[in-house]
Amino acid sequence: MAVLESMSKGIALVTTAVGQAKDLVKHGQNAMMAPIDAVEELAQFSREIIQGEALKKTLVQAGFLTARDNSLTAQLPLWRDYFKNLINS
């Protein structure tokens, strides 16, 4: 949940490729993602965001859209269809 929570609050996310991040992050588009244990890459991505206002703005805007598209409200129709199909099988 930390990925979506960060994105929904307007944080330019830097993360490793674990959990939800592997499925939701598009590196350089909605967040920055490094392999697990890639400490230098995490630091470099953080510097790039701090020094690059345009990158930060891009990540924040796209991250917010990712969070919105994966919110509970956005997911409800998918869950309804899933359970409807299970029940009607």
Residue pairs with C-beta under 8 A, 6 or more apart in sequence:
1 20
2 20
3 13
3 15
3 19
3 20
3 21
3 24
3 25
3 31
4 20
4 24
4 66
4 67
4 70
4 71
5 67
6 13
6 63
7 13
7 30
7 31
7 63
7 64
7 66
7 67
8 64
8 67
8 68
8 71
10 60
10 63
10 64
11 60
11 63
12 31
12 32
12 49
12 55
12 56
12 59
12 60
12 63
13 25
13 30
13 31
13 32
13 59
13 63
14 31
14 32
14 33
14 34
14 42
14 45
14 46
14 49
15 21
15 25
15 31
15 32
15 33
15 34
16 33
16 34
16 35
16 36
16 37
16 38
16 42
17 25
17 33
17 34
17 35
17 36
18 36
21 31
21 33
24 30
24 31
24 66
24 70
25 31
25 32
25 33
26 62
27 33
29 58
29 59
29 62
30 59
30 62
30 63
30 65
30 66
31 59
31 63
32 45
32 48
32 49
32 59
34 41
34 42
34 45
35 41
48 55
49 55
49 56
49 59
50 56
68 74
